[in-house]
Amino acid sequence: MGLLKKIKQLLQPAEKQSDNTVKYLIAGLGNIGREYEHTRHNIGFDILDELANQENLKFEDRRYGNVAEFKFKGRTFVLLKPSTYVNLSGRAINYWLKEEKIPAERLLVVVDDLALQFGTLRLKAKGSDAGHNGLKNINQVLGHNQYARLRFGIGDNYSRGRQIDYVLGSWDKNENAELPERLDKAIEIIKGFGTIGLAQTMSQYNNK
């Protein structure tokens, strides 16, 4: 029976065989609309846009978001920019996990983090929403918090009562100068997550 199964697999069209490629869903959080472009809260979108640019990809307008896909070292990375706004990101992520048949352990959510200094990158295996409404919604929709997240520090340089303006504001001149290198580092972490694995990537990149 083992030999028959092997023969059947070999006779399958190449397309079907490629369906067995290990897939990862990389979801970058952000808000749609020109007024939100390149703001601190949209760093998840910007990281995925830069990754798509480096891989010569084009996002397609699909259900619940813009989606692109590329292969790297035998893995398939499905990039998702939800169109549901940050606070309802769970709906899009849940849909694409099911659509692509990707388990939660191969999901990576890229988000902004006020608790980290600008440009700090922190990869975590799981955790609470830490006050982030996007993560809160994802946890609610998925029913758990057992998925990886890459936090990009945006700092907390705002005066009392100005948090929303700060989060939805643009980067300052110094931050803009440092962004390209930080985006590249975030992309290295995303690729590491899918290739060398979560634990090794955390050890290699966290706090660096």
C-alpha positions in Angstrom: 0.0 0.0 0.0 2.9 2.3 0.8 4.2 2.0 -2.8 0.8 2.5 -4.4 0.4 5.7 -2.4 3.8 7.0 -3.5 2.9 6.3 -7.2 -0.4 8.1 -6.8 1.4 11.1 -5.4 3.9 11.2 -8.2 1.1 11.0 -10.8 -0.7 14.0 -9.2 -0.4 17.3 -11.1 2.5 19.5 -9.9 0.0 22.1 -8.7 -1.6 19.7 -6.2 1.7 18.4 -4.9 2.7 22.0 -4.1 -0.3 22.3 -1.9 1.7 20.3 0.7 4.1 23.2 1.1 4.3 24.4 4.7 2.4 27.7 4.9 2.7 30.6 7.3 0.3 33.5 7.7 1.9 36.8 8.4 -0.6 39.4 9.4 0.5 43.1 9.6 -2.0 45.2 11.5 -3.0 48.7 10.4 -6.0 50.9 9.3 -7.1 51.3 5.7 -7.4 54.8 4.2 -5.0 57.5 3.2 -5.2 59.4 6.5 -3.6 56.4 8.2 -0.8 55.7 5.8 2.7 55.6 7.3 1.5 56.4 10.8 2.8 54.7 13.9 -0.3 52.5 14.2 0.2 51.2 10.7 3.7 49.8 11.1 2.4 46.3 10.5 1.2 47.4 7.0 4.5 49.2 6.3 6.6 46.2 7.2 4.6 43.9 4.9 4.7 46.5 2.1 8.5 46.7 2.4 8.7 42.9 2.4 6.4 42.8 -0.7 8.6 45.4 -2.4 11.8 43.4 -1.7 10.2 40.2 -3.1 8.6 42.0 -6.1 5.1 41.1 -4.9 1.8 42.8 -5.6 -1.0 42.7 -3.0 -4.4 41.6 -4.3 -7.7 42.9 -2.9 -9.3 39.8 -1.4 -11.9 39.0 1.2 -11.2 40.9 4.5 -7.9 42.3 3.3 -5.0 42.6 0.8 -3.1 39.4 0.3 0.2 38.5 -1.3 2.2 35.2 -1.3 5.8 34.2 -1.8 8.0 31.2 -1.3 11.3 31.3 0.7 13.5 28.3 1.5 10.7 25.8 0.9 8.1 27.6 2.9 5.1 29.6 1.6 4.4 33.0 3.3 0.9 34.4 3.0 1.0 38.1 3.8 -2.2 39.7 5.0 -3.1 43.3 5.5 -6.6 43.2 7.0 -9.2 45.7 5.6 -11.3 45.4 8.8 -9.5 48.2 10.6 -7.2 47.3 13.5 -9.9 46.8 16.1 -11.6 44.1 14.1 -8.4 42.3 12.8 -9.6 39.0 14.2 -12.2 38.5 11.6 -9.7 38.7 8.7 -7.1 36.6 10.4 -9.5 33.9 11.4 -10.9 33.7 7.8 -7.5 33.4 6.2 -6.2 30.8 8.7 -9.2 28.7 7.7 -9.0 29.5 4.0 -5.3 28.6 3.7 -5.6 25.7 6.3 -2.9 27.2 8.4 -2.7 26.3 12.1 -2.4 29.0 14.8 1.2 28.0 15.6 2.2 29.2 12.1 0.5 32.6 12.5 2.6 35.7 13.2 0.9 39.0 13.9 3.0 42.2 13.4 1.9 45.1 15.6 2.9 48.5 17.1 3.8 48.6 20.8 3.8 51.8 23.0 5.6 50.0 25.8 8.8 49.5 23.7 11.2 52.3 22.7 11.1 53.3 19.0 12.5 50.6 16.7 12.8 47.8 19.4 11.7 44.5 18.0 10.3 41.8 20.3 9.2 38.4 19.0 6.9 36.6 21.4 5.4 33.1 21.3 2.1 34.1 22.9 0.7 36.5 25.5 -2.0 39.0 26.5 -3.2 41.8 24.3 -1.2 44.3 26.5 -3.8 47.0 25.8 -3.6 46.6 22.1 -7.2 46.6 20.6 -6.1 44.6 17.6 -4.6 41.8 19.6 -7.6 41.9 21.9 -10.0 41.3 19.0 -7.8 38.5 17.6 -7.8 36.8 21.0 -11.6 37.1 21.2 -12.2 35.7 17.7 -9.7 32.9 17.9 -10.6 32.1 21.5 -7.0 32.0 22.7 -3.7 33.9 22.6 -1.5 31.0 21.6 0.0 32.6 18.5 3.2 34.5 17.8 3.4 38.2 17.6 6.2 40.6 16.5 6.0 43.8 18.4 7.5 47.0 16.9 8.3 49.7 19.5 6.8 53.1 18.7 7.8 54.6 22.0 5.5 56.7 24.3 6.8 60.2 23.7 3.4 62.0 24.1 1.9 64.2 26.7 -1.1 63.2 28.9 -4.3 62.8 26.9 -2.5 62.7 23.6 -2.0 59.0 23.2 -4.5 58.6 20.2 -2.9 61.5 18.4 0.5 60.1 18.9 -0.4 56.5 17.8 -2.2 57.8 14.7 0.5 60.4 14.0 3.4 60.3 11.6 7.0 59.4 12.5 9.3 62.3 13.3 12.4 63.2 11.3 14.8 61.1 13.4 12.5 58.1 13.4 12.1 58.3 9.6 15.8 58.2 9.2 16.1 55.0 11.2 13.0 53.2 9.8 14.6 51.5 6.8 17.1 49.6 8.9 14.4 48.6 11.4 12.1 47.4 8.6 14.8 45.2 7.2 15.4 43.7 10.6 11.7 43.0 11.0 11.7 41.2 7.7 14.6 39.1 8.7 12.6 38.1 11.8 9.6 37.2 9.8 11.6 35.0 7.5 13.4 33.5 10.5 10.0 32.6 12.1 9.2 30.5 9.1 12.6 28.9 8.5 14.7 28.5 11.6 11.7 28.5 13.9 10.3 30.7 16.7 12.7 29.8 19.5 15.9 30.3 17.5 14.6 33.5 15.9 13.7 34.9 19.4 17.2 34.1 20.7 18.9 35.6 17.6 16.9 38.9 17.3 15.1 39.9 20.5 16.4 43.1 22.0 18.9 43.7 19.2 
